Amino acid sequence: MAVGDAGTIRRALCALSASPDHSMKWSGAPTPKGRGCFFLAEQGKPSSIVRGVGKVSDMLDGISALLTARSLQDLRAEAVSVFSMMGMPRVICLSPIGHDRSVGRTLVNAGFPLEWENAYLDARHMDDPLPDIAVRIGSAFHWDHLPSDVVLNQNETTYLEDLKSWGMEKGVCVATYGPAARVGFIAASSETGQDSLHAVDMQLFQVAAQTAYLRYCQLMTLELNYEMNLSSRELDVLHWMAQGRSNAAIGETLSLSPDTVGTYVKRIFAKLEVFDRTSAVMKGVMRGLVIASDPEVEAEALARRARKREG
């Protein structure tokens, strides 16, 4: 199923509601791993959605509203409304997500504890394994019951244990995917974060999350509708900025002086209307110009440089 078309979603949800045990399997699969958003949510009360005509209609209207949200503020409100129907009134959005957890990410928090938000932005994002796990498996799962093949380091284990103290003990997660290699993390929770999750309709949850993220990507593109016109050399510099390279390191890679690289960086800032490297990389990732911290690309580039020197 190609999520993003209102008619397709409406037909699929109606088919799901018509299934006596709600066991209909959604057709289709996520786009390749590494290109997506991460939604996590918690269940407050046993869900009754898709168990009555009124509830189905409410959910259909809610998902249609996600697709037609006119601004990021409207989308935030509609997402809270849709997930609240599943018993999940608290929502966050974290995007973009890449291989490197240290790369800048934008966090939008609607109801999660400020104590968690401050700790996460300060340092704990480096310990959070959930986005990586969700992107790897590509389907919804309970973050308090991780897949058996998941191996965590001590910092990641401690972070998941600390979620309880923030009222985020239980929840479900799913990776969702957008255009231009966009990756993100979205979360929702019950009021207490300690309620049973077993009544969550995981397939319906995944559809709602995917729909919300696709609209998020569309709105971000509209809000970032500026003239970039980056030259090929500026794109090269932006790529290596996204890999965390300094001006000196970029200059060595591209056979340019650090001063020349600095000039290109200033031009990139001006064209992207930003004032720092992190914001430039984030806008580049969101527009599909670069992929942040791509180890395979960097390894190939280094191999080519080595072959050139040997030749």
C-alpha positions in Angstrom: 0.0 0.0 0.0 1.4 3.4 -0.9 0.7 5.5 2.2 0.0 9.1 1.3 -3.1 8.8 -0.8 -6.3 9.5 1.2 -8.5 7.1 -0.8 -6.0 4.3 -0.5 -5.8 4.7 3.3 -9.6 5.0 3.7 -10.1 1.7 1.7 -7.4 -0.1 3.7 -8.8 1.1 7.1 -12.3 0.0 6.1 -11.0 -3.4 5.1 -9.2 -3.6 8.4 -12.3 -2.7 10.4 -14.3 -5.3 8.4 -11.9 -8.1 9.5 -13.6 -9.9 12.4 -10.4 -10.2 14.5 -8.7 -7.2 12.9 -6.0 -9.5 11.7 -5.8 -8.2 8.1 -2.1 -7.7 7.2 -1.1 -4.5 5.4 0.4 -5.1 2.0 3.7 -3.5 1.0 6.9 -2.9 2.9 8.9 0.1 4.2 11.5 1.6 1.9 15.1 0.5 2.5 16.5 0.8 6.0 18.3 4.0 6.8 15.6 6.1 5.2 12.8 6.8 7.7 11.3 8.3 10.7 10.8 6.7 14.1 7.5 6.8 15.9 7.1 5.5 19.4 3.9 5.5 21.4 2.2 4.2 24.5 -1.3 2.8 25.2 -3.3 4.2 28.0 -6.5 2.2 27.9 -7.6 -0.9 25.8 -8.1 0.5 22.3 -11.6 0.3 20.8 -10.8 1.9 17.5 -11.9 -0.1 14.4 -14.4 -1.8 16.7 -17.4 0.4 15.7 -18.6 2.5 12.8 -18.2 5.7 14.7 -14.7 5.0 15.9 -13.6 3.9 12.4 -15.1 7.1 10.9 -13.2 9.2 13.6 -9.9 7.5 12.7 -10.5 7.9 9.0 -11.2 11.6 9.5 -8.2 11.9 11.7 -5.8 10.4 9.1 -7.4 12.5 6.4 -6.7 15.5 8.6 -3.0 14.5 8.8 -2.8 14.4 5.0 -4.3 17.9 4.7 -2.6 19.7 7.6 -1.7 23.2 6.3 1.2 23.8 8.7 3.6 22.0 11.0 1.6 23.5 13.9 -1.6 22.0 12.5 0.1 18.7 11.9 1.3 18.6 15.5 -2.3 19.1 16.7 -3.8 16.5 14.3 -1.1 14.0 15.2 -1.9 14.4 18.9 -5.6 14.0 18.1 -5.0 10.8 16.1 -2.7 9.1 18.6 -5.0 10.2 21.5 -7.7 8.1 19.9 -5.4 5.2 20.5 -4.8 6.3 24.1 -1.6 8.2 23.3 -1.9 11.9 23.9 1.8 12.8 24.3 3.9 13.1 21.1 7.4 14.1 20.1 9.1 14.4 16.7 12.9 14.1 16.3 14.4 14.5 12.8 16.5 13.8 10.9 18.0 10.5 12.1 21.3 9.2 10.7 24.1 6.8 11.4 25.8 9.3 13.7 23.8 10.1 16.9 25.9 13.2 17.4 24.6 14.9 14.2 22.1 17.7 15.0 18.4 16.8 15.2 15.4 18.9 15.6 13.1 18.0 18.6 9.4 18.9 18.8 7.9 18.0 22.2 4.1 17.9 22.8 3.6 16.7 26.3 6.6 14.7 27.2 8.4 15.7 30.5 10.7 18.7 30.2 13.1 16.9 32.4 13.5 14.2 29.8 13.7 16.7 27.0 16.5 18.7 28.6 18.4 15.6 29.4 17.9 14.2 25.9 19.1 17.4 24.2 22.0 17.7 26.6 23.6 14.3 26.2 21.2 11.3 26.5 20.4 11.2 22.8 23.8 9.6 22.4 22.5 6.6 24.6 19.1 6.1 22.8 19.1 2.9 20.8 15.4 2.9 19.8 15.7 4.8 16.5 18.5 2.5 15.3 16.5 -0.6 16.3 13.3 0.6 14.6 15.0 1.4 11.4 16.7 -2.0 11.4 13.6 -4.1 11.9 11.1 -1.9 10.0 8.0 -2.9 11.9 6.3 -1.8 15.1 7.5 -3.3 18.4 7.2 -2.7 22.1 10.2 -0.8 23.4 9.8 -2.5 26.8 10.0 -5.9 25.1 12.8 -5.5 22.6 13.4 -8.1 19.8 15.5 -11.0 21.2 18.4 -10.3 18.8 19.0 -6.8 20.0 22.3 -6.3 21.8 22.7 -3.1 23.9 25.7 -1.5 25.5 25.7 -0.4 29.1 24.8 3.2 28.3 21.9 2.2 26.1 20.6 -0.2 28.8 20.8 2.5 31.4 18.9 4.9 29.2 16.0 2.5 28.7 15.9 1.9 32.5 15.8 5.6 33.1 12.7 6.0 30.9 10.7 4.7 33.9 11.7 7.7 36.0 10.5 10.0 33.3 7.1 8.4 33.0 8.0 6.7 29.7 8.4 3.1 30.8 6.2 1.4 28.2 5.5 2.0 24.5 5.5 0.8 20.9 7.8 1.9 18.1 7.8 1.9 14.4 10.1 3.2 11.7 8.5 5.3 9.0 9.9 6.6 5.7 9.8 9.7 3.7 11.3 11.1 0.4 14.9 12.2 -0.1 16.3 9.8 2.4 14.6 11.6 5.3 14.9 10.0 8.7 13.2 11.0 11.9 12.0 9.9 15.3 8.4 10.5 16.6 7.0 9.3 19.9 3.7 9.3 21.8 2.7 8.2 25.2 -0.1 7.6 27.7 -0.5 10.1 30.6 1.4 7.8 32.9 3.7 5.8 30.6 3.0 2.7 32.6 -0.2 1.3 31.1 -0.6 -2.0 29.2 0.3 -1.9 25.5 -1.2 -5.1 24.3 -4.4 -3.6 23.0 -2.5 -1.4 20.5 -3.4 -2.2 16.9 0.2 -2.2 15.7 -0.7 -2.2 12.0 -3.1 0.7 12.3 -0.5 2.5 14.4 2.1 2.1 11.7 -0.3 3.4 9.0 -1.1 6.5 11.1 2.6 7.1 11.9 3.7 6.7 8.3 1.0 9.1 7.1 1.9 11.8 9.7 5.6 11.6 8.7 4.9 11.8 5.0 2.9 15.0 5.6 5.7 16.3 7.8 8.2 15.8 5.0 5.9 17.6 2.6 5.5 20.6 4.9 9.2 20.8 5.7 9.8 21.0 1.9 7.3 23.8 1.6 8.8 25.7 4.6 12.3 25.2 3.2 11.3 26.6 -0.2 14.4 28.8 -0.7 16.7 29.2 -3.7 19.7 27.1 -3.1 21.4 26.6 -6.5 24.5 25.1 -4.9 27.4 24.6 -7.2 29.0 21.1 -7.6 31.9 22.2 -5.5 29.6 23.6 -2.8 27.7 20.3 -2.8 31.1 18.5 -2.3 31.9 20.7 0.7 28.4 20.2 2.1 28.7 16.5 1.8 32.0 16.4 3.8 30.5 18.8 6.3 27.7 16.2 6.8 30.4 13.6 7.6 31.7 15.9 10.4 34.9 17.0 8.6 36.7 20.2 9.6 37.6 22.8 7.0 41.2 21.6 7.0 40.1 18.0 6.5 37.7 18.9 3.7 40.5 20.9 2.1 42.8 17.9 2.2 40.1 15.7 0.7 39.2 18.1 -2.1 42.7 19.4 -2.7 41.7 22.9 -1.6 43.2 25.3 0.9 41.4 25.8 4.3 40.7 29.4 3.3 39.0 28.4 0.1 36.9 25.8 1.9 35.9 28.6 4.4 34.7 30.7 1.5 32.6 27.8 0.1 31.2 27.3 3.6 30.2 30.9 3.8 28.5 30.7 0.4 26.6 27.6 1.6 25.4 29.4 4.7 24.2 32.3 2.7 22.3 30.1 0.1 20.7 27.9 2.8 20.0 30.9 5.1 21.7 29.4 8.1 24.5 30.6 10.5 26.2 27.3 11.5 27.4 24.0 10.1 24.8 21.9 12.0 21.8 23.8 10.5 23.4 23.7 7.0 23.8 19.9 7.3 20.2 19.5 8.6 18.7 21.5 5.7 20.9 19.6 3.2 19.6 16.3 4.6 16.0 17.4 4.6 16.3 18.5 1.0 18.0 15.2 0.0 21.3 16.9 -0.9 23.4 14.9 1.4 23.3 11.9 3.7 24.8 12.6 7.1 27.7 10.5 8.4 27.5 7.8 5.7 30.5 5.5 6.4 30.2 3.6 3.1 30.5 6.8 1.1 33.4 8.0 3.1 35.2 4.6 2.8 34.7 4.6 -0.9 36.1 8.1 -1.2 39.1 7.3 0.8 39.7 4.2 -1.3 39.6 6.2 -4.5 42.1 8.7 -3.0 44.4 5.9 -2.2 44.2 4.4 -5.6 44.8 7.9 -7.2 48.0 8.3 -5.1 49.3 4.9 -6.0 48.6 5.6 -9.7 
